[in-house]
Amino acid sequence: MLKTINAFLKDLEIKGRSPNTIYNYKLQLRTFYSWCQQTETDFIRLRPIQAKHYRDALYSAGMSGKTINTMIGTLRTFYEYLMEEELIPGNPILKNLRVREKPRFPTPLTDEEKPIILSILEEKEVHIKLAFKTMLAAGLRVGEAASLTKKDIRIEDHRMVLFIKNAKGGKPRKVPVVDPVTAQELYEYIKDVPEGEPIFRVSKRTLQDHARRIKKRTGIHFYVHRLRHTFATELLAKDTRLDVIQRVMGHADISTTRKYAETLNQDILNIAEPMNSGKKDRE
């Protein structure tokens, strides 16, 4: 089974899926492999009822609905590959295996939290500081920021644009750096970075570790992905069209982008006039 999984992962690589996607598929399929070993299940002869038992085992392990659906989606893709290889006649992973997900909304930094985070970033080494500021100014995922090279950065009409090659889902995209101060700092910084090397010379895990330290120091629930949430929410607050934000963020489905509107509660309140609570009710 492990040999087949590795062949599947190689097929994903050939098809241009991002390294991060392939890594996640590998982890999820290892979980399925362990379950097959424990239950003495032949993955080639897997039946829909056995797939349901696997789904139920994930639920019993306390996994969230979103995680379960992601793992079942990976498994369905794996069995589609087995069908392509003519190893099985049909896909035993039925679409009705999905479970209900609790609604989850983006959590951008508040007006109080953002300056605190930025002030701490100013104390960091320049490459760490700029990695975080670039994620905030361009809505990058942490893996995308860690992978940026000099050739991915271009100037168009006096604006800095980043080209993200290995984005989630394998779809490249073009992203502007919306903050001119960050763009200028990045422009000056990359002059001394050798060609072909990641410009920030830091791993995804290291950036996540820095975020954890900031969280511990400030008490703010901070993690790197909140910078991406903040970027999108601020674009929406500036009346940027949803379809533009969708393209910049690299969302496959605009409903994902639309969730950012839920964070703009003040806009909802502004359509109503405030009550004159200072006046006494008429007798």
PyRosetta script that sets phi, psi and omega in degrees:
from pyrosetta import init, pose_from_sequence

init()
pose = pose_from_sequence("MLKTINAFLKDLEIKGRSPNTIYNYKLQLRTFYSWCQQTETDFIRLRPIQAKHYRDALYSAGMSGKTINTMIGTLRTFYEYLMEEELIPGNPILKNLRVREKPRFPTPLTDEEKPIILSILEEKEVHIKLAFKTMLAAGLRVGEAASLTKKDIRIEDHRMVLFIKNAKGGKPRKVPVVDPVTAQELYEYIKDVPEGEPIFRVSKRTLQDHARRIKKRTGIHFYVHRLRHTFATELLAKDTRLDVIQRVMGHADISTTRKYAETLNQDILNIAEPMNSGKKDRE")
pose.set_psi(1, -40.8)
pose.set_omega(1, -179.9)
pose.set_phi(2, -62.3)
pose.set_psi(2, -36.0)
pose.set_omega(2, 177.7)
pose.set_phi(3, -63.1)
pose.set_psi(3, -40.3)
pose.set_omega(3, 179.3)
pose.set_phi(4, -68.3)
pose.set_psi(4, -40.1)
pose.set_omega(4, 177.5)
pose.set_phi(5, -61.4)
pose.set_psi(5, -43.6)
pose.set_omega(5, 179.2)
pose.set_phi(6, -63.4)
pose.set_psi(6, -37.3)
pose.set_omega(6, 177.4)
pose.set_phi(7, -65.6)
pose.set_psi(7, -38.2)
pose.set_omega(7, 177.1)
pose.set_phi(8, -63.6)
pose.set_psi(8, -44.7)
pose.set_omega(8, 179.6)
pose.set_phi(9, -63.7)
pose.set_psi(9, -37.5)
pose.set_omega(9, 176.5)
pose.set_phi(10, -64.2)
pose.set_psi(10, -39.0)
pose.set_omega(10, 178.2)
pose.set_phi(11, -63.0)
pose.set_psi(11, -39.2)
pose.set_omega(11, 177.3)
pose.set_phi(12, -63.5)
pose.set_psi(12, -40.9)
pose.set_omega(12, 178.5)
pose.set_phi(13, -61.4)
pose.set_psi(13, -44.3)
pose.set_omega(13, 179.5)
pose.set_phi(14, -62.9)
pose.set_psi(14, -35.1)
pose.set_omega(14, -179.7)
pose.set_phi(15, -77.8)
pose.set_psi(15, -4.0)
pose.set_omega(15, 174.6)
pose.set_phi(16, 90.5)
pose.set_psi(16, 16.4)
pose.set_omega(16, 177.0)
pose.set_phi(17, -69.2)
pose.set_psi(17, 150.0)
pose.set_omega(17, -175.0)
pose.set_phi(18, -68.9)
pose.set_psi(18, 150.8)
pose.set_omega(18, 178.3)
pose.set_phi(19, -55.4)
pose.set_psi(19, -36.4)
pose.set_omega(19, -179.2)
pose.set_phi(20, -67.4)
pose.set_psi(20, -40.2)
pose.set_omega(20, 177.5)
pose.set_phi(21, -62.9)
pose.set_psi(21, -45.0)
pose.set_omega(21, -179.7)
pose.set_phi(22, -62.9)
pose.set_psi(22, -40.3)
pose.set_omega(22, 178.8)
pose.set_phi(23, -62.7)
pose.set_psi(23, -43.3)
pose.set_omega(23, 179.3)
pose.set_phi(24, -65.3)
pose.set_psi(24, -40.3)
pose.set_omega(24, 177.0)
pose.set_phi(25, -60.3)
pose.set_psi(25, -40.3)
pose.set_omega(25, -179.3)
pose.set_phi(26, -61.9)
pose.set_psi(26, -46.3)
pose.set_omega(26, 179.9)
pose.set_phi(27, -62.9)
pose.set_psi(27, -42.8)
pose.set_omega(27, -177.7)
pose.set_phi(28, -68.0)
pose.set_psi(28, -38.1)
pose.set_omega(28, 179.5)
pose.set_phi(29, -73.5)
pose.set_psi(29, -27.1)
pose.set_omega(29, 174.2)
pose.set_phi(30, -65.5)
pose.set_psi(30, -35.5)
pose.set_omega(30, 176.1)
pose.set_phi(31, -64.0)
pose.set_psi(31, -42.4)
pose.set_omega(31, 178.2)
pose.set_phi(32, -65.5)
pose.set_psi(32, -40.0)
pose.set_omega(32, 178.5)
pose.set_phi(33, -59.8)
pose.set_psi(33, -44.4)
pose.set_omega(33, -179.9)
pose.set_phi(34, -62.8)
pose.set_psi(34, -39.9)
pose.set_omega(34, 179.2)
pose.set_phi(35, -64.8)
pose.set_psi(35, -40.9)
pose.set_omega(35, 177.9)
pose.set_phi(36, -61.8)
pose.set_psi(36, -39.7)
pose.set_omega(36, 179.4)
pose.set_phi(37, -65.4)
pose.set_psi(37, -44.7)
pose.set_omega(37, -176.9)
pose.set_phi(38, -67.9)
pose.set_psi(38, -34.9)
pose.set_omega(38, -175.9)
pose.set_phi(39, -99.8)
pose.set_psi(39, 3.2)
pose.set_omega(39, -178.9)
pose.set_phi(40, 54.6)
pose.set_psi(40, 45.8)
pose.set_omega(40, -179.8)
pose.set_phi(41, -97.2)
pose.set_psi(41, 130.6)
pose.set_omega(41, 175.6)
pose.set_phi(42, -83.7)
pose.set_psi(42, 110.3)
pose.set_omega(42, -174.2)
pose.set_phi(43, -62.9)
pose.set_psi(43, -28.6)
pose.set_omega(43, 179.4)
pose.set_phi(44, -69.5)
pose.set_psi(44, -33.1)
pose.set_omega(44, -177.8)
pose.set_phi(45, -101.5)
pose.set_psi(45, 19.1)
pose.set_omega(45, -179.0)
pose.set_phi(46, -56.9)
pose.set_psi(46, 131.6)
pose.set_omega(46, 177.9)
pose.set_phi(47, -106.5)
pose.set_psi(47, 157.0)
pose.set_omega(47, -179.6)
pose.set_phi(48, -51.7)
pose.set_psi(48, -37.7)
pose.set_omega(48, 180.0)
pose.set_phi(49, -67.3)
pose.set_psi(49, -32.3)
pose.set_omega(49, 177.0)
pose.set_phi(50, -72.4)
pose.set_psi(50, -37.0)
pose.set_omega(50, 176.0)
pose.set_phi(51, -61.7)
pose.set_psi(51, -38.4)
pose.set_omega(51, 177.4)
pose.set_phi(52, -64.4)
pose.set_psi(52, -39.6)
pose.set_omega(52, 177.4)
pose.set_phi(53, -62.6)
pose.set_psi(53, -37.8)
pose.set_omega(53, 177.1)
pose.set_phi(54, -64.5)
pose.set_psi(54, -45.1)
pose.set_omega(54, 177.4)
pose.set_phi(55, -57.6)
pose.set_psi(55, -43.4)
pose.set_omega(55, -179.3)
pose.set_phi(56, -65.6)
pose.set_psi(56, -33.5)
pose.set_omega(56, 178.2)
pose.set_phi(57, -66.5)
pose.set_psi(57, -38.3)
pose.set_omega(57, 176.7)
pose.set_phi(58, -64.1)
pose.set_psi(58, -40.7)
pose.set_omega(58, 179.3)
pose.set_phi(59, -64.9)
pose.set_psi(59, -43.2)
pose.set_omega(59, -179.8)
pose.set_phi(60, -65.1)
pose.set_psi(60, -25.4)
pose.set_omega(60, 178.3)
pose.set_phi(61, -77.3)
pose.set_psi(61, -2.3)
pose.set_omega(61, 176.4)
pose.set_phi(62, 89.0)
pose.set_psi(62, 14.0)
pose.set_omega(62, 179.8)
pose.set_phi(63, -72.8)
pose.set_psi(63, 149.7)
pose.set_omega(63, 179.8)
pose.set_phi(64, -72.6)
pose.set_psi(64, 161.2)
pose.set_omega(64, 178.2)
pose.set_phi(65, -59.1)
pose.set_psi(65, -39.5)
pose.set_omega(65, -179.9)
pose.set_phi(66, -63.8)
pose.set_psi(66, -43.4)
pose.set_omega(66, 179.7)
pose.set_phi(67, -64.9)
pose.set_psi(67, -42.9)
pose.set_omega(67, 179.0)
pose.set_phi(68, -61.5)
pose.set_psi(68, -45.1)
pose.set_omega(68, -179.4)
pose.set_phi(69, -64.8)
pose.set_psi(69, -35.9)
pose.set_omega(69, 177.1)
pose.set_phi(70, -64.6)
pose.set_psi(70, -43.9)
pose.set_omega(70, -178.4)
pose.set_phi(71, -69.0)
pose.set_psi(71, -37.4)
pose.set_omega(71, 177.5)
pose.set_phi(72, -68.4)
pose.set_psi(72, -36.6)
pose.set_omega(72, 176.6)
pose.set_phi(73, -63.4)
pose.set_psi(73, -40.6)
pose.set_omega(73, 176.4)
pose.set_phi(74, -62.2)
pose.set_psi(74, -43.1)
pose.set_omega(74, -179.1)
pose.set_phi(75, -64.7)
pose.set_psi(75, -39.2)
pose.set_omega(75, 178.3)
pose.set_phi(76, -63.3)
pose.set_psi(76, -40.1)
pose.set_omega(76, 178.1)
pose.set_phi(77, -65.0)
pose.set_psi(77, -39.1)
pose.set_omega(77, 178.0)
pose.set_phi(78, -61.4)
pose.set_psi(78, -43.0)
pose.set_omega(78, -178.8)
pose.set_phi(79, -74.9)
pose.set_psi(79, -24.5)
pose.set_omega(79, 171.3)
pose.set_phi(80, -65.3)
pose.set_psi(80, -37.5)
pose.set_omega(80, 175.6)
pose.set_phi(81, -63.7)
pose.set_psi(81, -42.3)
pose.set_omega(81, 178.4)
pose.set_phi(82, -62.2)
pose.set_psi(82, -34.0)
pose.set_omega(82, 176.3)
pose.set_phi(83, -67.7)
pose.set_psi(83, -41.7)
pose.set_omega(83, 178.6)
pose.set_phi(84, -60.7)
pose.set_psi(84, -36.3)
pose.set_omega(84, -179.8)
pose.set_phi(85, -82.1)
pose.set_psi(85, 1.4)
pose.set_omega(85, 180.0)
pose.set_phi(86, 58.7)
pose.set_psi(86, 35.8)
pose.set_omega(86, 176.5)
pose.set_phi(87, -90.6)
pose.set_psi(87, -23.2)
pose.set_omega(87, 178.6)
pose.set_phi(88, -138.6)
pose.set_psi(88, 153.9)
pose.set_omega(88, -178.0)
pose.set_phi(89, -82.3)
pose.set_psi(89, -24.3)
pose.set_omega(89, -177.2)
pose.set_phi(90, -156.8)
pose.set_psi(90, 166.8)
pose.set_omega(90, -176.8)
pose.set_phi(91, -90.2)
pose.set_psi(91, 116.0)
pose.set_omega(91, -179.5)
pose.set_phi(92, -78.8)
pose.set_psi(92, -7.1)
pose.set_omega(92, -179.0)
pose.set_phi(93, -91.4)
pose.set_psi(93, 93.6)
pose.set_omega(93, -175.9)
pose.set_phi(94, -77.2)
pose.set_psi(94, 152.4)
pose.set_omega(94, -176.5)
pose.set_phi(95, -67.3)
pose.set_psi(95, -24.3)
pose.set_omega(95, -177.5)
pose.set_phi(96, -78.7)
pose.set_psi(96, 9.0)
pose.set_omega(96, 175.6)
pose.set_phi(97, -77.9)
pose.set_psi(97, -12.5)
pose.set_omega(97, -179.3)
pose.set_phi(98, -60.0)
pose.set_psi(98, 147.1)
pose.set_omega(98, 178.7)
pose.set_phi(99, -113.3)
pose.set_psi(99, 163.3)
pose.set_omega(99, -179.3)
pose.set_phi(100, -68.7)
pose.set_psi(100, 134.5)
pose.set_omega(100, 177.4)
pose.set_phi(101, -105.2)
pose.set_psi(101, 138.3)
pose.set_omega(101, 173.3)
pose.set_phi(102, -70.7)
pose.set_psi(102, 136.4)
pose.set_omega(102, 179.5)
pose.set_phi(103, -58.3)
pose.set_psi(103, 132.0)
pose.set_omega(103, 178.0)
pose.set_phi(104, -126.7)
pose.set_psi(104, 131.0)
pose.set_omega(104, -177.7)
pose.set_phi(105, -116.4)
pose.set_psi(105, 152.2)
pose.set_omega(105, 179.5)
pose.set_phi(106, -59.3)
pose.set_psi(106, 152.9)
pose.set_omega(106, -179.5)
pose.set_phi(107, -124.9)
pose.set_psi(107, 78.9)
pose.set_omega(107, 178.9)
pose.set_phi(108, -67.6)
pose.set_psi(108, 158.9)
pose.set_omega(108, 174.6)
pose.set_phi(109, -65.0)
pose.set_psi(109, 139.8)
pose.set_omega(109, 178.3)
pose.set_phi(110, -78.3)
pose.set_psi(110, 169.9)
pose.set_omega(110, 178.7)
pose.set_phi(111, -63.6)
pose.set_psi(111, -24.9)
pose.set_omega(111, 178.4)
pose.set_phi(112, -83.1)
pose.set_psi(112, -36.4)
pose.set_omega(112, -175.5)
pose.set_phi(113, -75.9)
pose.set_psi(113, -39.1)
pose.set_omega(113, -172.7)
pose.set_phi(114, -57.3)
pose.set_psi(114, -50.4)
pose.set_omega(114, 179.9)
pose.set_phi(115, -63.3)
pose.set_psi(115, -29.6)
pose.set_omega(115, 178.0)
pose.set_phi(116, -66.6)
pose.set_psi(116, -45.4)
pose.set_omega(116, 179.1)
pose.set_phi(117, -63.0)
pose.set_psi(117, -44.7)
pose.set_omega(117, -178.5)
pose.set_phi(118, -63.8)
pose.set_psi(118, -37.2)
pose.set_omega(118, -179.5)
pose.set_phi(119, -66.7)
pose.set_psi(119, -36.6)
pose.set_omega(119, 177.8)
pose.set_phi(120, -70.4)
pose.set_psi(120, -36.8)
pose.set_omega(120, 178.4)
pose.set_phi(121, -61.6)
pose.set_psi(121, -32.1)
pose.set_omega(121, 179.1)
pose.set_phi(122, -63.9)
pose.set_psi(122, -20.3)
pose.set_omega(122, 179.5)
pose.set_phi(123, -85.4)
pose.set_psi(123, -12.1)
pose.set_omega(123, -176.4)
pose.set_phi(124, -79.7)
pose.set_psi(124, 164.2)
pose.set_omega(124, 172.9)
pose.set_phi(125, -59.3)
pose.set_psi(125, 151.7)
pose.set_omega(125, -170.0)
pose.set_phi(126, -58.8)
pose.set_psi(126, -38.6)
pose.set_omega(126, -177.4)
pose.set_phi(127, -70.9)
pose.set_psi(127, -31.8)
pose.set_omega(127, 176.6)
pose.set_phi(128, -71.9)
pose.set_psi(128, -47.2)
pose.set_omega(128, 179.6)
pose.set_phi(129, -56.8)
pose.set_psi(129, -46.7)
pose.set_omega(129, -177.6)
pose.set_phi(130, -68.9)
pose.set_psi(130, -32.3)
pose.set_omega(130, 177.0)
pose.set_phi(131, -61.5)
pose.set_psi(131, -46.0)
pose.set_omega(131, 179.7)
pose.set_phi(132, -68.0)
pose.set_psi(132, -42.8)
pose.set_omega(132, -178.4)
pose.set_phi(133, -66.9)
pose.set_psi(133, -32.8)
pose.set_omega(133, 177.6)
pose.set_phi(134, -69.3)
pose.set_psi(134, -39.1)
pose.set_omega(134, 175.9)
pose.set_phi(135, -60.9)
pose.set_psi(135, -39.0)
pose.set_omega(135, -179.8)
pose.set_phi(136, -71.3)
pose.set_psi(136, -35.9)
pose.set_omega(136, -175.4)
pose.set_phi(137, -88.6)
pose.set_psi(137, -8.4)
pose.set_omega(137, -178.8)
pose.set_phi(138, -133.8)
pose.set_psi(138, -0.8)
pose.set_omega(138, 177.5)
pose.set_phi(139, 67.3)
pose.set_psi(139, 30.6)
pose.set_omega(139, -177.3)
pose.set_phi(140, -77.8)
pose.set_psi(140, 149.3)
pose.set_omega(140, 166.6)
pose.set_phi(141, -74.0)
pose.set_psi(141, 156.1)
pose.set_omega(141, -175.3)
pose.set_phi(142, -62.1)
pose.set_psi(142, -38.1)
pose.set_omega(142, 178.5)
pose.set_phi(143, -65.8)
pose.set_psi(143, -34.2)
pose.set_omega(143, 178.4)
pose.set_phi(144, -67.8)
pose.set_psi(144, -40.5)
pose.set_omega(144, 178.4)
pose.set_phi(145, -64.8)
pose.set_psi(145, -42.6)
pose.set_omega(145, -178.4)
pose.set_phi(146, -65.9)
pose.set_psi(146, -24.9)
pose.set_omega(146, -176.3)
pose.set_phi(147, -93.2)
pose.set_psi(147, -6.8)
pose.set_omega(147, -176.7)
pose.set_phi(148, -60.0)
pose.set_psi(148, 135.8)
pose.set_omega(148, 173.8)
pose.set_phi(149, -121.0)
pose.set_psi(149, 171.8)
pose.set_omega(149, -176.4)
pose.set_phi(150, -59.3)
pose.set_psi(150, -37.8)
pose.set_omega(150, -177.5)
pose.set_phi(151, -73.1)
pose.set_psi(151, -10.9)
pose.set_omega(151, 177.3)
pose.set_phi(152, -83.9)
pose.set_psi(152, -4.6)
pose.set_omega(152, -176.0)
pose.set_phi(153, -113.4)
pose.set_psi(153, 124.4)
pose.set_omega(153, -178.9)
pose.set_phi(154, -135.9)
pose.set_psi(154, 159.7)
pose.set_omega(154, 177.3)
pose.set_phi(155, -110.8)
pose.set_psi(155, 123.2)
pose.set_omega(155, 178.6)
pose.set_phi(156, -127.8)
pose.set_psi(156, 119.9)
pose.set_omega(156, 179.7)
pose.set_phi(157, 52.3)
pose.set_psi(157, 45.3)
pose.set_omega(157, 178.2)
pose.set_phi(158, 65.2)
pose.set_psi(158, 20.5)
pose.set_omega(158, 177.5)
pose.set_phi(159, -123.4)
pose.set_psi(159, 143.8)
pose.set_omega(159, 179.4)
pose.set_phi(160, -86.3)
pose.set_psi(160, 132.7)
pose.set_omega(160, -179.8)
pose.set_phi(161, -127.2)
pose.set_psi(161, 136.0)
pose.set_omega(161, 178.4)
pose.set_phi(162, -107.5)
pose.set_psi(162, 137.1)
pose.set_omega(162, 177.6)
pose.set_phi(163, -106.4)
pose.set_psi(163, 113.2)
pose.set_omega(163, -177.4)
pose.set_phi(164, -96.7)
pose.set_psi(164, 110.3)
pose.set_omega(164, -174.6)
pose.set_phi(165, -85.3)
pose.set_psi(165, -51.4)
pose.set_omega(165, -174.8)
pose.set_phi(166, -99.8)
pose.set_psi(166, 62.1)
pose.set_omega(166, -179.2)
pose.set_phi(167, -78.9)
pose.set_psi(167, 167.7)
pose.set_omega(167, 177.4)
pose.set_phi(168, -59.5)
pose.set_psi(168, 133.6)
pose.set_omega(168, -177.8)
pose.set_phi(169, 84.8)
pose.set_psi(169, -1.4)
pose.set_omega(169, 177.3)
pose.set_phi(170, 76.7)
pose.set_psi(170, 10.8)
pose.set_omega(170, -178.2)
pose.set_phi(171, -100.4)
pose.set_psi(171, 115.6)
pose.set_omega(171, 178.4)
pose.set_phi(172, -68.5)
pose.set_psi(172, 155.1)
pose.set_omega(172, 178.0)
pose.set_phi(173, -150.2)
pose.set_psi(173, 162.9)
pose.set_omega(173, 179.1)
pose.set_phi(174, -110.8)
pose.set_psi(174, 130.4)
pose.set_omega(174, -174.8)
pose.set_phi(175, -129.5)
pose.set_psi(175, 128.1)
pose.set_omega(175, 175.1)
pose.set_phi(176, -82.7)
pose.set_psi(176, 149.2)
pose.set_omega(176, 171.1)
pose.set_phi(177, -89.1)
pose.set_psi(177, 106.9)
pose.set_omega(177, -168.0)
pose.set_phi(178, -77.0)
pose.set_psi(178, -22.3)
pose.set_omega(178, 179.7)
pose.set_phi(179, -93.6)
pose.set_psi(179, 114.5)
pose.set_omega(179, -176.6)
pose.set_phi(180, -64.1)
pose.set_psi(180, -29.4)
pose.set_omega(180, 179.2)
pose.set_phi(181, -67.2)
pose.set_psi(181, -45.6)
pose.set_omega(181, 177.2)
pose.set_phi(182, -63.2)
pose.set_psi(182, -40.7)
pose.set_omega(182, 179.7)
pose.set_phi(183, -61.1)
pose.set_psi(183, -42.3)
pose.set_omega(183, -179.9)
pose.set_phi(184, -67.3)
pose.set_psi(184, -41.0)
pose.set_omega(184, 178.4)
pose.set_phi(185, -62.9)
pose.set_psi(185, -41.7)
pose.set_omega(185, -179.7)
pose.set_phi(186, -67.4)
pose.set_psi(186, -38.0)
pose.set_omega(186, 179.6)
pose.set_phi(187, -62.4)
pose.set_psi(187, -42.9)
pose.set_omega(187, 179.5)
pose.set_phi(188, -71.2)
pose.set_psi(188, -37.8)
pose.set_omega(188, -176.6)
pose.set_phi(189, -64.7)
pose.set_psi(189, -43.5)
pose.set_omega(189, -172.8)
pose.set_phi(190, -72.9)
pose.set_psi(190, -9.6)
pose.set_omega(190, 178.4)
pose.set_phi(191, -59.6)
pose.set_psi(191, -30.8)
pose.set_omega(191, -177.4)
pose.set_phi(192, -99.7)
pose.set_psi(192, 6.3)
pose.set_omega(192, -179.5)
pose.set_phi(193, -92.0)
pose.set_psi(193, 127.1)
pose.set_omega(193, 179.8)
pose.set_phi(194, -61.4)
pose.set_psi(194, 148.9)
pose.set_omega(194, 178.0)
pose.set_phi(195, -62.0)
pose.set_psi(195, 139.8)
pose.set_omega(195, 174.5)
pose.set_phi(196, 87.0)
pose.set_psi(196, -15.9)
pose.set_omega(196, 179.9)
pose.set_phi(197, -89.7)
pose.set_psi(197, 149.0)
pose.set_omega(197, 173.0)
pose.set_phi(198, -57.8)
pose.set_psi(198, 129.0)
pose.set_omega(198, -170.4)
pose.set_phi(199, -65.2)
pose.set_psi(199, -32.1)
pose.set_omega(199, -177.6)
pose.set_phi(200, -90.5)
pose.set_psi(200, -9.6)
pose.set_omega(200, 176.9)
pose.set_phi(201, 47.4)
pose.set_psi(201, 48.3)
pose.set_omega(201, -178.1)
pose.set_phi(202, -150.0)
pose.set_psi(202, 146.9)
pose.set_omega(202, -178.9)
pose.set_phi(203, -86.2)
pose.set_psi(203, 162.6)
pose.set_omega(203, 174.8)
pose.set_phi(204, -56.5)
pose.set_psi(204, -44.6)
pose.set_omega(204, -178.3)
pose.set_phi(205, -63.2)
pose.set_psi(205, -38.2)
pose.set_omega(205, -179.8)
pose.set_phi(206, -64.8)
pose.set_psi(206, -41.4)
pose.set_omega(206, 178.0)
pose.set_phi(207, -63.9)
pose.set_psi(207, -38.9)
pose.set_omega(207, 177.6)
pose.set_phi(208, -65.5)
pose.set_psi(208, -35.6)
pose.set_omega(208, 177.6)
pose.set_phi(209, -65.1)
pose.set_psi(209, -41.0)
pose.set_omega(209, 177.3)
pose.set_phi(210, -61.6)
pose.set_psi(210, -40.4)
pose.set_omega(210, 179.0)
pose.set_phi(211, -63.0)
pose.set_psi(211, -40.2)
pose.set_omega(211, 179.0)
pose.set_phi(212, -64.3)
pose.set_psi(212, -37.5)
pose.set_omega(212, 178.7)
pose.set_phi(213, -66.8)
pose.set_psi(213, -38.6)
pose.set_omega(213, 177.6)
pose.set_phi(214, -64.1)
pose.set_psi(214, -40.8)
pose.set_omega(214, 178.1)
pose.set_phi(215, -60.2)
pose.set_psi(215, -45.5)
pose.set_omega(215, -178.5)
pose.set_phi(216, -65.8)
pose.set_psi(216, -38.0)
pose.set_omega(216, -176.8)
pose.set_phi(217, -72.7)
pose.set_psi(217, -38.7)
pose.set_omega(217, -173.1)
pose.set_phi(218, -97.4)
pose.set_psi(218, -23.5)
pose.set_omega(218, -173.9)
pose.set_phi(219, 81.6)
pose.set_psi(219, -0.4)
pose.set_omega(219, 177.4)
pose.set_phi(220, -81.8)
pose.set_psi(220, 136.7)
pose.set_omega(220, 178.4)
pose.set_phi(221, -73.1)
pose.set_psi(221, 78.9)
pose.set_omega(221, -173.3)
pose.set_phi(222, -107.6)
pose.set_psi(222, 134.2)
pose.set_omega(222, 172.4)
pose.set_phi(223, -148.5)
pose.set_psi(223, 158.5)
pose.set_omega(223, -168.9)
pose.set_phi(224, -58.7)
pose.set_psi(224, -33.9)
pose.set_omega(224, -175.5)
pose.set_phi(225, -68.8)
pose.set_psi(225, -17.5)
pose.set_omega(225, 176.8)
pose.set_phi(226, -66.1)
pose.set_psi(226, -24.7)
pose.set_omega(226, 176.3)
pose.set_phi(227, -66.4)
pose.set_psi(227, -40.5)
pose.set_omega(227, 178.0)
pose.set_phi(228, -65.8)
pose.set_psi(228, -42.5)
pose.set_omega(228, 176.6)
pose.set_phi(229, -60.7)
pose.set_psi(229, -41.4)
pose.set_omega(229, -178.7)
pose.set_phi(230, -64.9)
pose.set_psi(230, -44.0)
pose.set_omega(230, 179.1)
pose.set_phi(231, -56.1)
pose.set_psi(231, -51.1)
pose.set_omega(231, -176.8)
pose.set_phi(232, -66.0)
pose.set_psi(232, -41.2)
pose.set_omega(232, -178.9)
pose.set_phi(233, -65.4)
pose.set_psi(233, -38.7)
pose.set_omega(233, 179.1)
pose.set_phi(234, -69.3)
pose.set_psi(234, -35.2)
pose.set_omega(234, 174.7)
pose.set_phi(235, -63.3)
pose.set_psi(235, -42.6)
pose.set_omega(235, -179.9)
pose.set_phi(236, -64.7)
pose.set_psi(236, -38.0)
pose.set_omega(236, 178.6)
pose.set_phi(237, -65.0)
pose.set_psi(237, -23.5)
pose.set_omega(237, 177.6)
pose.set_phi(238, -89.7)
pose.set_psi(238, 12.7)
pose.set_omega(238, 179.2)
pose.set_phi(239, 66.9)
pose.set_psi(239, 27.5)
pose.set_omega(239, 173.2)
pose.set_phi(240, -68.7)
pose.set_psi(240, 136.6)
pose.set_omega(240, -178.1)
pose.set_phi(241, -61.3)
pose.set_psi(241, 144.1)
pose.set_omega(241, -179.0)
pose.set_phi(242, -59.8)
pose.set_psi(242, -39.5)
pose.set_omega(242, -177.3)
pose.set_phi(243, -67.1)
pose.set_psi(243, -30.3)
pose.set_omega(243, 177.1)
pose.set_phi(244, -70.3)
pose.set_psi(244, -45.3)
pose.set_omega(244, 178.2)
pose.set_phi(245, -61.2)
pose.set_psi(245, -40.3)
pose.set_omega(245, 178.7)
pose.set_phi(246, -57.6)
pose.set_psi(246, -44.9)
pose.set_omega(246, -179.1)
pose.set_phi(247, -67.4)
pose.set_psi(247, -41.9)
pose.set_omega(247, -179.0)
pose.set_phi(248, -66.4)
pose.set_psi(248, -39.3)
pose.set_omega(248, -178.9)
pose.set_phi(249, -78.4)
pose.set_psi(249, -21.4)
pose.set_omega(249, -178.8)
pose.set_phi(250, 78.6)
pose.set_psi(250, 29.5)
pose.set_omega(250, 178.1)
pose.set_phi(251, -78.8)
pose.set_psi(251, 131.1)
pose.set_omega(251, 177.7)
pose.set_phi(252, -70.8)
pose.set_psi(252, -32.2)
pose.set_omega(252, -176.0)
pose.set_phi(253, -121.9)
pose.set_psi(253, 129.1)
pose.set_omega(253, -177.8)
pose.set_phi(254, -67.2)
pose.set_psi(254, -18.5)
pose.set_omega(254, 177.5)
pose.set_phi(255, -64.1)
pose.set_psi(255, -28.9)
pose.set_omega(255, 175.5)
pose.set_phi(256, -65.6)
pose.set_psi(256, -43.2)
pose.set_omega(256, 178.9)
pose.set_phi(257, -65.5)
pose.set_psi(257, -37.7)
pose.set_omega(257, -176.3)
pose.set_phi(258, -62.7)
pose.set_psi(258, -23.2)
pose.set_omega(258, -179.9)
pose.set_phi(259, -61.5)
pose.set_psi(259, -25.4)
pose.set_omega(259, -179.2)
pose.set_phi(260, -66.1)
pose.set_psi(260, -24.2)
pose.set_omega(260, 177.9)
pose.set_phi(261, -63.9)
pose.set_psi(261, -26.8)
pose.set_omega(261, -179.1)
pose.set_phi(262, -68.8)
pose.set_psi(262, -16.9)
pose.set_omega(262, -179.3)
pose.set_phi(263, -84.9)
pose.set_psi(263, -11.5)
pose.set_omega(263, -175.9)
pose.set_phi(264, -95.1)
pose.set_psi(264, 60.4)
pose.set_omega(264, -176.7)
pose.set_phi(265, -62.3)
pose.set_psi(265, -30.9)
pose.set_omega(265, -178.5)
pose.set_phi(266, -64.2)
pose.set_psi(266, -35.9)
pose.set_omega(266, 177.9)
pose.set_phi(267, -61.3)
pose.set_psi(267, -36.7)
pose.set_omega(267, 178.6)
pose.set_phi(268, -66.7)
pose.set_psi(268, -43.1)
pose.set_omega(268, -179.0)
pose.set_phi(269, -65.0)
pose.set_psi(269, -31.9)
pose.set_omega(269, -174.1)
pose.set_phi(270, -68.4)
pose.set_psi(270, -12.1)
pose.set_omega(270, 179.8)
pose.set_phi(271, -81.3)
pose.set_psi(271, -7.6)
pose.set_omega(271, 177.7)
pose.set_phi(272, -112.9)
pose.set_psi(272, 142.2)
pose.set_omega(272, 175.7)
pose.set_phi(273, -74.8)
pose.set_psi(273, 141.8)
pose.set_omega(273, 178.7)
pose.set_phi(274, -68.6)
pose.set_psi(274, 150.2)
pose.set_omega(274, 177.4)
pose.set_phi(275, -74.2)
pose.set_psi(275, 147.5)
pose.set_omega(275, 174.8)
pose.set_phi(276, -89.2)
pose.set_psi(276, 78.8)
pose.set_omega(276, -173.6)
pose.set_phi(277, -72.0)
pose.set_psi(277, -7.3)
pose.set_omega(277, -179.3)
pose.set_phi(278, -79.7)
pose.set_psi(278, -18.5)
pose.set_omega(278, -179.3)
pose.set_phi(279, -87.7)
pose.set_psi(279, 143.9)
pose.set_omega(279, 177.0)
pose.set_phi(280, -78.4)
pose.set_psi(280, 149.4)
pose.set_omega(280, 176.3)
pose.set_phi(281, -61.8)
pose.set_psi(281, 144.7)
pose.set_omega(281, 177.1)
pose.set_phi(282, -64.7)
pose.set_psi(282, 139.1)
pose.set_omega(282, 179.9)
pose.set_phi(283, -82.6)
pose.dump_pdb("model.pdb")
